[in-house]
Amino acid sequence: MRPSKRTLERLRERARLLGEKHTTLAERYLEEGVIMDEHPNIHFVDGALGRRPAVLGSGLDVWEIVEVAKDNGGSVADTASYLEIDPRLVETALRYYGAYRDEIDDWIERVHTLNEREESTWRAAHEAISA
């Protein structure tokens, strides 16, 4: 690939601001771009645990929708109702999950681990104050 000089300059500047190599950033953009073409209404967002897939127009990450769908026996209608989103957005998340199940299951596990750690820290702080 030979991007234009202007595109390469912009990529290098963006990579510098993010503290990444421009080639690493270009590879991420390419990979995410292909995924977004394959899965319309999916985009990627940064957060405390890294970049993750989210569903456009919902304000929710894919893993969040998947977890609610699992709690609702896989029912798209019940999941959409509970989350107060269009059922098509639930379908978008579930299609992505079907293609990247291991990735999303890992996200769910990591979020649960982080939540447990944070709750433990919070309890310890309150116990220390009460003692």
Secondary structure, 3 states (H helix, E strand, C coil): CCCCHHHHHHHHHHHHHHCCCHHHHHHHHHHHHHHHHHCCCEEEECCCCCCEEEECCCCEEHHHHHHHHHHCCCCHHHHHHHHCCCHHHHHHHHHHHHHCHHHHHHHHHHHHHHHHHHHHHHHHHHHHHHC
